[in-house]
Amino acid sequence: MKPTVQHLSKAPIVEAIIAFALEKPLTDSDAVFEQFYALIQSDYPSRNPVKMAQLTVSDQGSSGETQIVGARFASADGKRVCLVDQSNFICSRLAPYETWESLKSEFERLWKIYSPLCNSRIARVGVRYINKIFLPEGEDMSLTVRTRPEIAEGLPQSMFNFLVRLGVKIPDPQGVLMITEAQLPTERPGFVTAVLDHDLQFRINPESTDVWSLLDKARELKNDYFFASLSEDVIKEYL
């Protein structure tokens, strides 16, 4: 049975993300990032490098190096972020979340600026929503979270921490859903703080796929999966 999607006036979203993976990596990424920043600096004045650490282990010991692989641009209030690297174009909205329409509109605006610079077709699209939820402490998780860790009979049943990561195939349109659930440090007395992270990814045919319609479909599925994941008692706390 398909869950009923409701408007949440107190949505527990801490970050909402739209992403494009590029068909081919950038060849002159530094120049592309510089040009892009010049065009968006008035709206995204903060710029920081994205770094990747690489560790090499040999008979002589280990050594490490850090290289810059991308750039992260942020609005003055830090709520809107655009991250680019050699193979990805990502935009996110941090809490407080506004609307899907505003997130998608800003993503599309920035992509229209970036796409002539990167000169690459889109290979994959993604929509990811990270939620922070509060579960009653001491209550059986089967009453609150419908995708959850389960302890085998014969083992101690008093769970004090959890981390779940699952990959699930999406049938239509064909894609994958990566589910991550994890316990966070306590924020409210009497409640367990947890992250519910749904990352939907779809490969596309650049010749035939309408990426903007696909993003809308991904958002619709994201809503379905969120409401299917939690009990009504948990959801009503965010109405």
C-alpha positions as CSV (number, residue, x, y, z in Angstrom):
1,M,0.0,0.0,0.0
2,K,1.4,3.4,-1.0
3,P,1.9,5.7,2.0
4,T,0.0,9.0,2.2
5,V,2.3,11.9,1.5
6,Q,1.6,14.9,3.7
7,H,3.0,18.4,4.0
8,L,5.4,18.7,6.9
9,S,5.4,22.2,8.4
10,K,8.4,21.1,10.6
11,A,10.2,19.0,8.1
12,P,13.3,17.2,9.7
13,I,15.5,17.9,6.6
14,V,19.0,19.0,7.5
15,E,20.3,18.9,3.9
16,A,18.6,18.5,0.5
17,I,20.8,17.8,-2.5
18,I,20.6,17.6,-6.3
19,A,23.5,16.3,-8.2
20,F,24.7,15.6,-11.8
21,A,27.5,13.2,-12.5
22,L,29.3,14.2,-15.7
23,E,29.9,11.8,-18.6
24,K,33.6,12.8,-18.9
25,P,35.9,14.4,-16.4
26,L,37.0,18.0,-16.8
27,T,40.4,18.5,-18.6
28,D,41.1,22.0,-17.3
29,S,39.2,22.0,-14.1
30,D,41.0,24.9,-12.4
31,A,40.2,27.3,-15.2
32,V,36.5,26.1,-15.2
33,F,36.2,26.6,-11.5
34,E,37.7,30.1,-11.8
35,Q,35.3,31.1,-14.6
36,F,32.3,29.7,-12.7
37,Y,33.2,31.5,-9.5
38,A,33.5,34.8,-11.4
39,L,29.9,34.3,-12.7
40,I,28.3,33.4,-9.4
41,Q,30.4,35.2,-6.8
42,S,27.7,37.8,-6.1
43,D,25.4,35.1,-4.8
44,Y,28.0,32.7,-3.6
45,P,30.8,34.8,-2.1
46,S,32.4,32.1,0.0
47,R,34.9,29.8,-1.8
48,N,36.8,26.9,-0.3
49,P,38.9,24.1,-2.0
50,V,37.7,20.5,-1.9
51,K,40.6,18.3,-1.0
52,M,41.3,14.6,-1.3
53,A,43.9,12.8,0.8
54,Q,45.8,9.9,-0.7
55,L,47.8,7.4,1.4
56,T,50.6,5.3,-0.1
57,V,51.9,2.2,1.7
58,S,55.2,0.5,0.7
59,D,58.0,-1.6,2.2
60,Q,59.7,1.7,3.2
61,G,56.7,2.9,5.1
62,S,53.7,5.1,4.4
63,S,53.3,8.5,2.9
64,G,50.4,10.8,2.3
65,E,49.6,13.7,0.1
66,T,46.6,16.0,-0.2
67,Q,45.4,17.4,-3.5
68,I,42.7,19.9,-4.5
69,V,40.0,18.2,-6.5
70,G,37.2,20.7,-6.6
71,A,35.7,23.8,-5.1
72,R,32.8,24.5,-2.7
73,F,30.9,27.8,-3.1
74,A,28.5,29.0,-0.4
75,S,26.0,31.9,0.0
76,A,26.6,34.6,2.6
77,D,24.4,32.9,5.1
78,G,25.9,29.4,4.4
79,K,22.5,27.9,3.6
80,R,23.0,27.4,-0.1
81,V,26.0,25.4,-1.3
82,C,27.3,24.5,-4.8
83,L,30.1,22.0,-5.0
84,V,32.0,21.1,-8.3
85,D,34.8,18.7,-9.0
86,Q,36.2,17.0,-12.1
87,S,33.2,14.7,-12.4
88,N,30.3,16.2,-10.4
89,F,28.0,19.2,-10.1
90,I,26.2,19.4,-6.8
91,C,23.9,21.9,-5.2
92,S,22.4,21.7,-1.7
93,R,20.1,23.6,0.7
94,L,20.9,23.4,4.4
95,A,18.3,23.7,7.1
96,P,15.9,25.4,7.3
97,Y,14.6,23.7,4.1
98,E,12.4,25.8,1.9
99,T,10.7,24.0,-1.1
100,W,11.6,21.6,-3.8
101,E,10.7,24.2,-6.4
102,S,13.2,26.7,-5.0
103,L,16.0,24.1,-4.7
104,K,15.4,22.8,-8.2
105,S,15.1,26.3,-9.7
106,E,18.4,27.4,-8.2
107,F,20.1,24.1,-9.3
108,E,18.8,24.7,-12.8
109,R,20.0,28.3,-12.8
110,L,23.5,27.4,-11.8
111,W,23.7,24.4,-14.1
112,K,22.9,26.7,-17.1
113,I,25.9,28.8,-16.1
114,Y,28.2,25.9,-15.5
115,S,27.3,23.5,-18.4
116,P,28.8,25.7,-21.2
117,L,32.0,25.8,-19.2
118,C,32.3,22.1,-18.4
119,N,31.2,21.0,-21.9
120,S,30.1,17.5,-20.8
121,R,26.9,15.6,-21.0
122,I,25.1,14.3,-17.9
123,A,25.7,10.6,-17.1
124,R,23.7,10.3,-13.8
125,V,21.3,12.4,-11.8
126,G,20.8,12.2,-8.0
127,V,18.5,13.5,-5.4
128,R,19.4,13.1,-1.7
129,Y,17.6,14.1,1.5
130,I,19.3,13.8,4.9
131,N,16.8,14.0,7.8
132,K,17.4,14.2,11.5
133,I,14.6,12.4,13.5
134,F,13.9,11.9,17.1
135,L,12.8,8.4,18.3
136,P,11.4,7.8,21.8
137,E,14.1,6.3,24.0
138,G,13.6,2.8,25.1
139,E,10.8,2.1,22.6
140,D,11.0,-0.9,20.3
141,M,12.3,0.4,16.9
142,S,9.8,-1.8,15.2
143,L,7.1,0.7,16.4
144,T,8.9,3.7,14.9
145,V,11.3,2.8,12.0
146,R,10.2,0.4,9.3
147,T,13.7,-0.2,7.9
148,R,15.8,-1.0,10.9
149,P,18.5,-3.2,12.4
150,E,17.2,-6.4,14.0
151,I,19.1,-8.4,16.7
152,A,19.0,-12.2,16.3
153,E,17.3,-14.3,19.0
154,G,19.8,-15.6,21.5
155,L,21.8,-12.3,21.5
156,P,21.4,-9.6,24.1
157,Q,18.6,-7.4,23.0
158,S,19.6,-4.0,24.6
159,M,20.8,-2.0,21.6
160,F,22.6,1.2,22.4
161,N,23.9,2.3,19.0
162,F,23.2,1.5,15.3
163,L,24.4,2.0,11.8
164,V,22.5,0.6,8.8
165,R,23.4,1.0,5.1
166,L,21.4,-0.7,2.3
167,G,21.4,-0.5,-1.5
168,V,18.0,-1.1,-3.0
169,K,17.1,-1.3,-6.7
170,I,14.4,1.2,-7.9
171,P,12.3,-0.5,-10.7
172,D,10.7,2.5,-12.4
173,P,12.5,4.5,-13.5
174,Q,15.5,2.2,-13.1
175,G,17.9,3.4,-10.4
176,V,19.2,2.8,-6.9
177,L,18.3,4.0,-3.5
178,M,21.0,4.1,-0.9
179,I,19.6,4.1,2.6
180,T,21.7,5.1,5.6
181,E,20.4,5.1,9.1
182,A,22.6,5.9,12.1
183,Q,22.4,7.0,15.7
184,L,23.7,10.5,16.5
185,P,24.7,12.1,19.9
186,T,21.7,12.7,22.1
187,E,20.1,16.2,21.7
188,R,16.8,15.8,23.5
189,P,16.3,14.1,26.9
190,G,14.2,11.0,26.4
191,F,14.8,10.7,22.7
192,V,17.3,8.9,20.5
193,T,18.6,11.2,17.7
194,A,19.0,9.5,14.4
195,V,19.8,10.3,10.8
196,L,17.6,9.0,7.9
197,D,19.5,9.5,4.7
198,H,17.9,8.6,1.3
199,D,20.1,8.9,-1.8
200,L,18.4,8.2,-5.1
201,Q,20.5,7.9,-8.2
202,F,19.5,7.3,-11.9
203,R,21.7,6.7,-15.0
204,I,20.4,8.5,-18.0
205,N,20.4,8.3,-21.8
206,P,21.5,11.9,-22.8
207,E,19.7,11.5,-26.1
208,S,16.3,10.6,-24.8
209,T,16.0,11.4,-21.1
210,D,14.4,14.6,-19.9
211,V,16.6,15.2,-16.8
212,W,14.3,17.8,-15.3
213,S,11.3,15.5,-15.4
214,L,13.5,12.7,-14.0
215,L,14.4,15.0,-11.1
216,D,10.7,15.7,-10.4
217,K,10.1,11.9,-10.4
218,A,13.0,11.3,-8.1
219,R,11.6,13.9,-5.7
220,E,8.2,12.2,-5.8
221,L,9.8,8.8,-5.0
222,K,11.8,10.4,-2.2
223,N,8.6,11.5,-0.6
224,D,7.1,8.1,-0.9
225,Y,10.2,6.4,0.6
226,F,10.3,8.9,3.5
227,F,6.7,8.3,4.6
228,A,7.1,4.6,4.1
229,S,10.1,4.5,6.4
230,L,8.5,5.9,9.6
231,S,5.5,5.2,11.7
232,E,2.5,7.6,11.8
233,D,3.4,8.5,15.4
234,V,6.9,9.7,14.4
235,I,5.6,11.6,11.3
236,K,2.9,13.5,13.2
237,E,5.7,15.2,15.2
238,Y,6.7,17.0,12.0
239,L,3.2,18.0,10.7
